[in-house]
Amino acid sequence: MNTVDIIIKKRNGVKLAPEEIKYMVEGYTAGNIPDYQMSAFLMAVYFSGMDREETVSLTEYMRVSGDVVDLSRIKGIKVDKHSTGGVGDKTTLVVGPLAAACGVPVAKMSGRGLGFTGGTIDKLESIPGFQTAVEECEFINQVNERGIAVIGQTGHIAPADKKIYALRDVTGTVENLSLITSSIMSKKLAAGSDAILLDVKCGSGAFMKTVEEAEKLGRLMVDIGNDSGKKTMAVISDMEQPLGRAVGNSLEVSEAIDVLQGRGPADITELSVQLAGMMIYLSGLAGNIAEGVEKAAAALQSGRGLEKFRSFVEGQGGDPEITRSRELLPQAAHSMEVKAERDGFITTLDAMKIGLASQHTGAGRQRKEDQVDLSAGIVLHQKLGDSVSRGDVLCVLYGNDQTKLRLAAEEALAAFEIGDNAPEKRKLIIKTIGDE
Ligand code: URA
């Protein structure tokens, strides 16, 4: 087999055999195929696409490129939850404790933020003392004792994805159905859970911009998960504007606590309860989704979700008192208000622009090795459809570098469009896939 022949074949739109896909994945992971050839291959896939069979092969060879985790020492049906990436998406911090409070064993591996999207591990690391690099046996013990643990993904799980994703990120080849599917599902299928819940984001702050694209991605991932013997469901949810009001690591932790205290923004509360309800159903602890959602809502209302969050934080070395004293979280030295320049209604609140502005306050990284400012980010005071007067605060930026804040403030202002008429109300949960 020859790398150039495989690249040319895909460039010309010809279907690849499983052995050819295996050759590319194994060769690149082992360092035998250089970045420039893999880049050309990925671009060929981007333009020519892969059919379902090719995508299944790609997912499988990426899955077995490293360790496949054994979580059998954890009692009960383990359900993993994964978001395809968004802005202000702190649902794991709420959904995990809610589902765990209802008896679902939550053993989750999460990633860091990159570009305009945030990552759960960075958010958790803003909690003083919280450890995200935990040995496997400690991880399993915590889930058995406290019902929930969330750790950073180790390099041993789907290392092919780690390498290929980093290359896609710098070669303009992220937004392809087969590449996204294989990237997400190879990791999820190797991570040892019994069932998988996918939150497929759709809109300006997501990789999938339209409902049709998001549905295609959701359907393909659900089919691959189910075919692999893991019950898999997906939710298509709106990411046209950021989720909730906080964007940035410690700001999002604080908002997640608000949600668990029953006083968080309506959108993130609704989505979190829905996702937790679906996890409860997938775990076999509810007869249908509606019953699962009822249980999740009861855990929120009774404060059991908040108690579970405190136990989870304490178990991983963090300070649970952050739920009572928010000043224990990292605080930014500076803040800057962005104000409305006219009267009207917010007709656009571009999630990607807010994500980039937040990244530029210091909250995100441009390269994998960059340090993040855990206190930095943006709090939105207005959301889509809100009515504003000239001079009203649209959002407040936080950070430790005033030059960065000034530039980010200009970007944040550009994310808002103000018009004369209120826009149509958007649906947050657009569709669920896999409950047919
Ligand atoms: N998240 C992933 O893990 N991989 C992708 O390709 C896109 C989002």
Residues whose N, C-alpha, C, O or C-beta is under 5 A from the ligand:
A	BS01	URA	T84 G85 V174 L179 I180 S183 I184
